[in-house]
Amino acid sequence: MTLTAPPHLTGTPVLETERLRLRAPVAADLAPFADYYASPRSRFTSGPGDAAAAFRVFAMICGHWVLRGYGLFSITLRDGGQPIGLAGLLSPPSWPEGEIAWNLWSDAAEGKGYAFEAATAVRGYAFDRLGWDTAVSYIAPDNLRSAALARRLGAAEDAAARYPGDDPCLVFRHPAPGAAA
């Protein structure tokens, strides 16, 4: 079965890596996203929450594309098309800077390099196709795996950078275009 983007997301680019396809979120992604959002894994992405909360967050994810022209891609395996998480760019109006963000929806997807592969493709898209000249990742202080991934991507903590909202977080500054690891 081929999943197509809803009409308002048909212009969303598709990024491909060796093992992954990053594409527009589709309705079929909502169920696995809701499972993730109900789990403790979502504690760093405003969860956990019930199905209604998951729907609202998923609608925000889709709406970001409509309002900004970029957003979070669904990370899918090229072999079989299974959605395993999200990676992309976020920049709500109240945030000080554009963010490269990622999450994987299950323990089974961890430790395989999928988040690194997806975030690398997203960073290239931000710098090369959208013309961004800087990007950060906002990471909760106790999200050790994401902090380690940010460092593996070549990002460094920027203690002087502002963060969104009231809850302190670590701000990792990604290398400038051309200097990316």
Biotite code that builds the C-alpha atoms (Angstrom):
import biotite.structure as struc

atoms = struc.array([
    struc.Atom([0.000, 0.000, 0.000], chain_id="A", res_id=1, res_name="MET", atom_name="CA", element="C"),
    struc.Atom([1.296, 3.463, -0.861], chain_id="A", res_id=2, res_name="THR", atom_name="CA", element="C"),
    struc.Atom([0.649, 6.138, 1.727], chain_id="A", res_id=3, res_name="LEU", atom_name="CA", element="C"),
    struc.Atom([0.204, 9.594, 0.324], chain_id="A", res_id=4, res_name="THR", atom_name="CA", element="C"),
    struc.Atom([0.298, 12.860, 2.163], chain_id="A", res_id=5, res_name="ALA", atom_name="CA", element="C"),
    struc.Atom([-2.937, 14.713, 2.772], chain_id="A", res_id=6, res_name="PRO", atom_name="CA", element="C"),
    struc.Atom([-3.561, 17.364, 0.103], chain_id="A", res_id=7, res_name="PRO", atom_name="CA", element="C"),
    struc.Atom([-2.176, 20.176, 2.260], chain_id="A", res_id=8, res_name="HIS", atom_name="CA", element="C"),
    struc.Atom([1.147, 18.306, 2.636], chain_id="A", res_id=9, res_name="LEU", atom_name="CA", element="C"),
    struc.Atom([1.613, 17.013, -0.921], chain_id="A", res_id=10, res_name="THR", atom_name="CA", element="C"),
    struc.Atom([4.489, 19.446, -1.511], chain_id="A", res_id=11, res_name="GLY", atom_name="CA", element="C"),
    struc.Atom([6.425, 18.126, 1.463], chain_id="A", res_id=12, res_name="THR", atom_name="CA", element="C"),
    struc.Atom([9.849, 16.920, 0.346], chain_id="A", res_id=13, res_name="PRO", atom_name="CA", element="C"),
    struc.Atom([10.976, 13.344, 0.866], chain_id="A", res_id=14, res_name="VAL", atom_name="CA", element="C"),
    struc.Atom([14.479, 12.857, 2.235], chain_id="A", res_id=15, res_name="LEU", atom_name="CA", element="C"),
    struc.Atom([16.137, 9.502, 1.663], chain_id="A", res_id=16, res_name="GLU", atom_name="CA", element="C"),
    struc.Atom([19.143, 7.989, 3.362], chain_id="A", res_id=17, res_name="THR", atom_name="CA", element="C"),
    struc.Atom([20.700, 4.565, 3.048], chain_id="A", res_id=18, res_name="GLU", atom_name="CA", element="C"),
    struc.Atom([18.098, 2.963, 5.339], chain_id="A", res_id=19, res_name="ARG", atom_name="CA", element="C"),
    struc.Atom([15.424, 5.593, 5.896], chain_id="A", res_id=20, res_name="LEU", atom_name="CA", element="C"),
    struc.Atom([12.786, 7.604, 4.098], chain_id="A", res_id=21, res_name="ARG", atom_name="CA", element="C"),
    struc.Atom([11.696, 10.830, 5.782], chain_id="A", res_id=22, res_name="LEU", atom_name="CA", element="C"),
    struc.Atom([8.287, 11.856, 4.492], chain_id="A", res_id=23, res_name="ARG", atom_name="CA", element="C"),
    struc.Atom([5.221, 13.887, 5.414], chain_id="A", res_id=24, res_name="ALA", atom_name="CA", element="C"),
    struc.Atom([3.232, 12.618, 8.374], chain_id="A", res_id=25, res_name="PRO", atom_name="CA", element="C"),
    struc.Atom([0.131, 10.718, 7.231], chain_id="A", res_id=26, res_name="VAL", atom_name="CA", element="C"),
    struc.Atom([-3.023, 9.617, 9.058], chain_id="A", res_id=27, res_name="ALA", atom_name="CA", element="C"),
    struc.Atom([-1.714, 6.051, 9.344], chain_id="A", res_id=28, res_name="ALA", atom_name="CA", element="C"),
    struc.Atom([1.161, 7.378, 11.499], chain_id="A", res_id=29, res_name="ASP", atom_name="CA", element="C"),
    struc.Atom([-1.244, 8.595, 14.186], chain_id="A", res_id=30, res_name="LEU", atom_name="CA", element="C"),
    struc.Atom([-1.785, 5.171, 15.814], chain_id="A", res_id=31, res_name="ALA", atom_name="CA", element="C"),
    struc.Atom([1.922, 4.386, 16.335], chain_id="A", res_id=32, res_name="PRO", atom_name="CA", element="C"),
    struc.Atom([2.500, 7.995, 17.399], chain_id="A", res_id=33, res_name="PHE", atom_name="CA", element="C"),
    struc.Atom([-0.344, 7.723, 19.948], chain_id="A", res_id=34, res_name="ALA", atom_name="CA", element="C"),
    struc.Atom([1.211, 4.515, 21.320], chain_id="A", res_id=35, res_name="ASP", atom_name="CA", element="C"),
    struc.Atom([4.524, 6.347, 21.692], chain_id="A", res_id=36, res_name="TYR", atom_name="CA", element="C"),
    struc.Atom([2.845, 9.390, 23.227], chain_id="A", res_id=37, res_name="TYR", atom_name="CA", element="C"),
    struc.Atom([1.086, 7.228, 25.844], chain_id="A", res_id=38, res_name="ALA", atom_name="CA", element="C"),
    struc.Atom([4.414, 5.670, 26.863], chain_id="A", res_id=39, res_name="SER", atom_name="CA", element="C"),
    struc.Atom([7.113, 6.961, 29.214], chain_id="A", res_id=40, res_name="PRO", atom_name="CA", element="C"),
    struc.Atom([9.357, 7.380, 26.136], chain_id="A", res_id=41, res_name="ARG", atom_name="CA", element="C"),
    struc.Atom([7.463, 10.599, 25.358], chain_id="A", res_id=42, res_name="SER", atom_name="CA", element="C"),
    struc.Atom([8.387, 12.304, 28.642], chain_id="A", res_id=43, res_name="ARG", atom_name="CA", element="C"),
    struc.Atom([10.878, 14.537, 26.806], chain_id="A", res_id=44, res_name="PHE", atom_name="CA", element="C"),
    struc.Atom([8.343, 15.580, 24.151], chain_id="A", res_id=45, res_name="THR", atom_name="CA", element="C"),
    struc.Atom([5.497, 16.872, 26.350], chain_id="A", res_id=46, res_name="SER", atom_name="CA", element="C"),
    struc.Atom([4.059, 13.425, 27.111], chain_id="A", res_id=47, res_name="GLY", atom_name="CA", element="C"),
    struc.Atom([2.892, 11.036, 28.214], chain_id="A", res_id=48, res_name="PRO", atom_name="CA", element="C"),
    struc.Atom([-0.674, 11.744, 27.275], chain_id="A", res_id=49, res_name="GLY", atom_name="CA", element="C"),
    struc.Atom([-3.902, 10.067, 26.223], chain_id="A", res_id=50, res_name="ASP", atom_name="CA", element="C"),
    struc.Atom([-5.167, 9.548, 22.672], chain_id="A", res_id=51, res_name="ALA", atom_name="CA", element="C"),
    struc.Atom([-6.821, 12.982, 22.586], chain_id="A", res_id=52, res_name="ALA", atom_name="CA", element="C"),
    struc.Atom([-3.567, 14.686, 23.598], chain_id="A", res_id=53, res_name="ALA", atom_name="CA", element="C"),
    struc.Atom([-1.651, 12.631, 21.026], chain_id="A", res_id=54, res_name="ALA", atom_name="CA", element="C"),
    struc.Atom([-4.088, 13.769, 18.336], chain_id="A", res_id=55, res_name="PHE", atom_name="CA", element="C"),
    struc.Atom([-3.585, 17.429, 19.282], chain_id="A", res_id=56, res_name="ARG", atom_name="CA", element="C"),
    struc.Atom([0.206, 17.094, 19.177], chain_id="A", res_id=57, res_name="VAL", atom_name="CA", element="C"),
    struc.Atom([0.070, 15.204, 15.868], chain_id="A", res_id=58, res_name="PHE", atom_name="CA", element="C"),
    struc.Atom([-2.202, 17.913, 14.422], chain_id="A", res_id=59, res_name="ALA", atom_name="CA", element="C"),
    struc.Atom([0.344, 20.526, 15.552], chain_id="A", res_id=60, res_name="MET", atom_name="CA", element="C"),
    struc.Atom([3.066, 18.554, 13.788], chain_id="A", res_id=61, res_name="ILE", atom_name="CA", element="C"),
    struc.Atom([1.069, 18.592, 10.537], chain_id="A", res_id=62, res_name="CYS", atom_name="CA", element="C"),
    struc.Atom([0.092, 22.230, 11.015], chain_id="A", res_id=63, res_name="GLY", atom_name="CA", element="C"),
    struc.Atom([3.704, 23.327, 11.432], chain_id="A", res_id=64, res_name="HIS", atom_name="CA", element="C"),
    struc.Atom([4.300, 22.267, 7.818], chain_id="A", res_id=65, res_name="TRP", atom_name="CA", element="C"),
    struc.Atom([1.343, 24.326, 6.637], chain_id="A", res_id=66, res_name="VAL", atom_name="CA", element="C"),
    struc.Atom([2.272, 27.439, 8.619], chain_id="A", res_id=67, res_name="LEU", atom_name="CA", element="C"),
    struc.Atom([6.066, 27.373, 8.259], chain_id="A", res_id=68, res_name="ARG", atom_name="CA", element="C"),
    struc.Atom([6.724, 25.363, 5.107], chain_id="A", res_id=69, res_name="GLY", atom_name="CA", element="C"),
    struc.Atom([8.869, 22.883, 7.056], chain_id="A", res_id=70, res_name="TYR", atom_name="CA", element="C"),
    struc.Atom([8.411, 20.673, 10.083], chain_id="A", res_id=71, res_name="GLY", atom_name="CA", element="C"),
    struc.Atom([8.830, 17.173, 11.415], chain_id="A", res_id=72, res_name="LEU", atom_name="CA", element="C"),
    struc.Atom([9.114, 14.299, 8.960], chain_id="A", res_id=73, res_name="PHE", atom_name="CA", element="C"),
    struc.Atom([7.904, 10.808, 9.758], chain_id="A", res_id=74, res_name="SER", atom_name="CA", element="C"),
    struc.Atom([10.965, 8.569, 9.868], chain_id="A", res_id=75, res_name="ILE", atom_name="CA", element="C"),
    struc.Atom([10.178, 5.351, 8.015], chain_id="A", res_id=76, res_name="THR", atom_name="CA", element="C"),
    struc.Atom([12.271, 2.330, 7.195], chain_id="A", res_id=77, res_name="LEU", atom_name="CA", element="C"),
    struc.Atom([12.984, 2.111, 3.466], chain_id="A", res_id=78, res_name="ARG", atom_name="CA", element="C"),
    struc.Atom([12.587, -1.638, 3.798], chain_id="A", res_id=79, res_name="ASP", atom_name="CA", element="C"),
    struc.Atom([8.866, -2.013, 4.495], chain_id="A", res_id=80, res_name="GLY", atom_name="CA", element="C"),
    struc.Atom([7.909, 1.610, 5.187], chain_id="A", res_id=81, res_name="GLY", atom_name="CA", element="C"),
    struc.Atom([7.298, 1.152, 8.930], chain_id="A", res_id=82, res_name="GLN", atom_name="CA", element="C"),
    struc.Atom([7.161, 4.514, 10.752], chain_id="A", res_id=83, res_name="PRO", atom_name="CA", element="C"),
    struc.Atom([9.602, 4.561, 13.674], chain_id="A", res_id=84, res_name="ILE", atom_name="CA", element="C"),
    struc.Atom([9.705, 8.193, 14.802], chain_id="A", res_id=85, res_name="GLY", atom_name="CA", element="C"),
    struc.Atom([9.931, 11.831, 13.827], chain_id="A", res_id=86, res_name="LEU", atom_name="CA", element="C"),
    struc.Atom([12.802, 14.105, 12.843], chain_id="A", res_id=87, res_name="ALA", atom_name="CA", element="C"),
    struc.Atom([12.755, 17.576, 11.433], chain_id="A", res_id=88, res_name="GLY", atom_name="CA", element="C"),
    struc.Atom([12.682, 21.279, 12.040], chain_id="A", res_id=89, res_name="LEU", atom_name="CA", element="C"),
    struc.Atom([10.614, 23.248, 14.522], chain_id="A", res_id=90, res_name="LEU", atom_name="CA", element="C"),
    struc.Atom([10.335, 26.992, 14.887], chain_id="A", res_id=91, res_name="SER", atom_name="CA", element="C"),
    struc.Atom([7.207, 28.152, 16.726], chain_id="A", res_id=92, res_name="PRO", atom_name="CA", element="C"),
    struc.Atom([6.963, 31.959, 16.853], chain_id="A", res_id=93, res_name="PRO", atom_name="CA", element="C"),
    struc.Atom([7.844, 32.117, 20.558], chain_id="A", res_id=94, res_name="SER", atom_name="CA", element="C"),
    struc.Atom([11.064, 30.097, 20.195], chain_id="A", res_id=95, res_name="TRP", atom_name="CA", element="C"),
    struc.Atom([14.363, 31.983, 20.022], chain_id="A", res_id=96, res_name="PRO", atom_name="CA", element="C"),
    struc.Atom([15.833, 29.802, 17.242], chain_id="A", res_id=97, res_name="GLU", atom_name="CA", element="C"),
    struc.Atom([14.997, 27.042, 14.811], chain_id="A", res_id=98, res_name="GLY", atom_name="CA", element="C"),
    struc.Atom([15.439, 23.549, 16.190], chain_id="A", res_id=99, res_name="GLU", atom_name="CA", element="C"),
    struc.Atom([16.552, 20.240, 14.739], chain_id="A", res_id=100, res_name="ILE", atom_name="CA", element="C"),
    struc.Atom([14.454, 17.709, 16.647], chain_id="A", res_id=101, res_name="ALA", atom_name="CA", element="C"),
    struc.Atom([14.093, 13.933, 16.695], chain_id="A", res_id=102, res_name="TRP", atom_name="CA", element="C"),
    struc.Atom([12.391, 11.126, 18.556], chain_id="A", res_id=103, res_name="ASN", atom_name="CA", element="C"),
    struc.Atom([12.102, 7.395, 18.114], chain_id="A", res_id=104, res_name="LEU", atom_name="CA", element="C"),
    struc.Atom([8.858, 5.723, 19.078], chain_id="A", res_id=105, res_name="TRP", atom_name="CA", element="C"),
    struc.Atom([10.098, 2.404, 20.494], chain_id="A", res_id=106, res_name="SER", atom_name="CA", element="C"),
    struc.Atom([13.006, 0.821, 22.302], chain_id="A", res_id=107, res_name="ASP", atom_name="CA", element="C"),
    struc.Atom([13.402, -1.498, 19.295], chain_id="A", res_id=108, res_name="ALA", atom_name="CA", element="C"),
    struc.Atom([14.432, 1.469, 17.110], chain_id="A", res_id=109, res_name="ALA", atom_name="CA", element="C"),
    struc.Atom([17.121, 2.634, 19.571], chain_id="A", res_id=110, res_name="GLU", atom_name="CA", element="C"),
    struc.Atom([20.799, 1.874, 19.144], chain_id="A", res_id=111, res_name="GLY", atom_name="CA", element="C"),
    struc.Atom([20.710, 1.330, 15.388], chain_id="A", res_id=112, res_name="LYS", atom_name="CA", element="C"),
    struc.Atom([21.822, 4.797, 14.293], chain_id="A", res_id=113, res_name="GLY", atom_name="CA", element="C"),
    struc.Atom([18.408, 5.740, 12.887], chain_id="A", res_id=114, res_name="TYR", atom_name="CA", element="C"),
    struc.Atom([18.134, 9.017, 14.807], chain_id="A", res_id=115, res_name="ALA", atom_name="CA", element="C"),
    struc.Atom([21.674, 10.006, 13.760], chain_id="A", res_id=116, res_name="PHE", atom_name="CA", element="C"),
    struc.Atom([20.924, 9.175, 10.124], chain_id="A", res_id=117, res_name="GLU", atom_name="CA", element="C"),
    struc.Atom([17.632, 11.090, 10.172], chain_id="A", res_id=118, res_name="ALA", atom_name="CA", element="C"),
    struc.Atom([19.008, 14.134, 12.028], chain_id="A", res_id=119, res_name="ALA", atom_name="CA", element="C"),
    struc.Atom([21.975, 14.331, 9.653], chain_id="A", res_id=120, res_name="THR", atom_name="CA", element="C"),
    struc.Atom([19.612, 14.355, 6.652], chain_id="A", res_id=121, res_name="ALA", atom_name="CA", element="C"),
    struc.Atom([17.390, 16.978, 8.299], chain_id="A", res_id=122, res_name="VAL", atom_name="CA", element="C"),
    struc.Atom([20.355, 19.220, 9.114], chain_id="A", res_id=123, res_name="ARG", atom_name="CA", element="C"),
    struc.Atom([21.521, 19.003, 5.505], chain_id="A", res_id=124, res_name="GLY", atom_name="CA", element="C"),
    struc.Atom([18.021, 19.929, 4.363], chain_id="A", res_id=125, res_name="TYR", atom_name="CA", element="C"),
    struc.Atom([17.916, 22.939, 6.735], chain_id="A", res_id=126, res_name="ALA", atom_name="CA", element="C"),
    struc.Atom([21.300, 24.265, 5.669], chain_id="A", res_id=127, res_name="PHE", atom_name="CA", element="C"),
    struc.Atom([21.444, 23.295, 1.987], chain_id="A", res_id=128, res_name="ASP", atom_name="CA", element="C"),
    struc.Atom([17.829, 23.629, 0.849], chain_id="A", res_id=129, res_name="ARG", atom_name="CA", element="C"),
    struc.Atom([16.261, 26.078, 3.279], chain_id="A", res_id=130, res_name="LEU", atom_name="CA", element="C"),
    struc.Atom([19.318, 28.293, 3.703], chain_id="A", res_id=131, res_name="GLY", atom_name="CA", element="C"),
    struc.Atom([19.471, 28.142, 7.497], chain_id="A", res_id=132, res_name="TRP", atom_name="CA", element="C"),
    struc.Atom([22.836, 29.356, 8.785], chain_id="A", res_id=133, res_name="ASP", atom_name="CA", element="C"),
    struc.Atom([22.417, 28.073, 12.333], chain_id="A", res_id=134, res_name="THR", atom_name="CA", element="C"),
    struc.Atom([20.320, 25.532, 14.211], chain_id="A", res_id=135, res_name="ALA", atom_name="CA", element="C"),
    struc.Atom([20.021, 24.258, 17.742], chain_id="A", res_id=136, res_name="VAL", atom_name="CA", element="C"),
    struc.Atom([18.538, 21.275, 19.521], chain_id="A", res_id=137, res_name="SER", atom_name="CA", element="C"),
    struc.Atom([16.700, 21.871, 22.797], chain_id="A", res_id=138, res_name="TYR", atom_name="CA", element="C"),
    struc.Atom([17.274, 18.884, 25.086], chain_id="A", res_id=139, res_name="ILE", atom_name="CA", element="C"),
    struc.Atom([16.044, 18.182, 28.609], chain_id="A", res_id=140, res_name="ALA", atom_name="CA", element="C"),
    struc.Atom([18.992, 17.946, 31.034], chain_id="A", res_id=141, res_name="PRO", atom_name="CA", element="C"),
    struc.Atom([18.141, 14.333, 31.915], chain_id="A", res_id=142, res_name="ASP", atom_name="CA", element="C"),
    struc.Atom([17.713, 13.191, 28.298], chain_id="A", res_id=143, res_name="ASN", atom_name="CA", element="C"),
    struc.Atom([21.173, 11.658, 28.165], chain_id="A", res_id=144, res_name="LEU", atom_name="CA", element="C"),
    struc.Atom([20.644, 9.723, 24.923], chain_id="A", res_id=145, res_name="ARG", atom_name="CA", element="C"),
    struc.Atom([19.595, 12.816, 22.964], chain_id="A", res_id=146, res_name="SER", atom_name="CA", element="C"),
    struc.Atom([22.458, 14.840, 24.442], chain_id="A", res_id=147, res_name="ALA", atom_name="CA", element="C"),
    struc.Atom([24.879, 12.101, 23.365], chain_id="A", res_id=148, res_name="ALA", atom_name="CA", element="C"),
    struc.Atom([23.359, 12.102, 19.882], chain_id="A", res_id=149, res_name="LEU", atom_name="CA", element="C"),
    struc.Atom([23.664, 15.892, 19.624], chain_id="A", res_id=150, res_name="ALA", atom_name="CA", element="C"),
    struc.Atom([27.355, 15.597, 20.484], chain_id="A", res_id=151, res_name="ARG", atom_name="CA", element="C"),
    struc.Atom([27.780, 12.779, 17.953], chain_id="A", res_id=152, res_name="ARG", atom_name="CA", element="C"),
    struc.Atom([26.248, 15.114, 15.360], chain_id="A", res_id=153, res_name="LEU", atom_name="CA", element="C"),
    struc.Atom([28.996, 17.623, 16.186], chain_id="A", res_id=154, res_name="GLY", atom_name="CA", element="C"),
    struc.Atom([26.746, 19.975, 18.168], chain_id="A", res_id=155, res_name="ALA", atom_name="CA", element="C"),
    struc.Atom([28.143, 21.638, 21.282], chain_id="A", res_id=156, res_name="ALA", atom_name="CA", element="C"),
    struc.Atom([26.377, 23.010, 24.335], chain_id="A", res_id=157, res_name="GLU", atom_name="CA", element="C"),
    struc.Atom([25.777, 26.747, 24.036], chain_id="A", res_id=158, res_name="ASP", atom_name="CA", element="C"),
    struc.Atom([25.280, 27.996, 27.592], chain_id="A", res_id=159, res_name="ALA", atom_name="CA", element="C"),
    struc.Atom([24.651, 31.558, 26.355], chain_id="A", res_id=160, res_name="ALA", atom_name="CA", element="C"),
    struc.Atom([21.752, 30.570, 24.093], chain_id="A", res_id=161, res_name="ALA", atom_name="CA", element="C"),
    struc.Atom([18.179, 31.207, 25.144], chain_id="A", res_id=162, res_name="ARG", atom_name="CA", element="C"),
    struc.Atom([15.716, 28.343, 25.411], chain_id="A", res_id=163, res_name="TYR", atom_name="CA", element="C"),
    struc.Atom([11.954, 28.317, 24.833], chain_id="A", res_id=164, res_name="PRO", atom_name="CA", element="C"),
    struc.Atom([9.527, 28.280, 27.716], chain_id="A", res_id=165, res_name="GLY", atom_name="CA", element="C"),
    struc.Atom([10.119, 28.288, 31.432], chain_id="A", res_id=166, res_name="ASP", atom_name="CA", element="C"),
    struc.Atom([11.687, 24.864, 31.921], chain_id="A", res_id=167, res_name="ASP", atom_name="CA", element="C"),
    struc.Atom([15.471, 25.057, 31.603], chain_id="A", res_id=168, res_name="PRO", atom_name="CA", element="C"),
    struc.Atom([16.994, 22.855, 28.954], chain_id="A", res_id=169, res_name="CYS", atom_name="CA", element="C"),
    struc.Atom([20.346, 22.287, 27.336], chain_id="A", res_id=170, res_name="LEU", atom_name="CA", element="C"),
    struc.Atom([20.836, 24.110, 24.049], chain_id="A", res_id=171, res_name="VAL", atom_name="CA", element="C"),
    struc.Atom([23.103, 22.317, 21.595], chain_id="A", res_id=172, res_name="PHE", atom_name="CA", element="C"),
    struc.Atom([24.384, 24.447, 18.704], chain_id="A", res_id=173, res_name="ARG", atom_name="CA", element="C"),
    struc.Atom([24.924, 22.513, 15.480], chain_id="A", res_id=174, res_name="HIS", atom_name="CA", element="C"),
    struc.Atom([28.017, 23.193, 13.389], chain_id="A", res_id=175, res_name="PRO", atom_name="CA", element="C"),
    struc.Atom([27.571, 25.884, 10.765], chain_id="A", res_id=176, res_name="ALA", atom_name="CA", element="C"),
    struc.Atom([26.977, 24.811, 7.161], chain_id="A", res_id=177, res_name="PRO", atom_name="CA", element="C"),
    struc.Atom([30.168, 23.463, 5.656], chain_id="A", res_id=178, res_name="GLY", atom_name="CA", element="C"),
    struc.Atom([31.556, 22.666, 9.103], chain_id="A", res_id=179, res_name="ALA", atom_name="CA", element="C"),
    struc.Atom([29.054, 19.883, 9.920], chain_id="A", res_id=180, res_name="ALA", atom_name="CA", element="C"),
    struc.Atom([30.552, 16.617, 11.085], chain_id="A", res_id=181, res_name="ALA", atom_name="CA", element="C"),
])
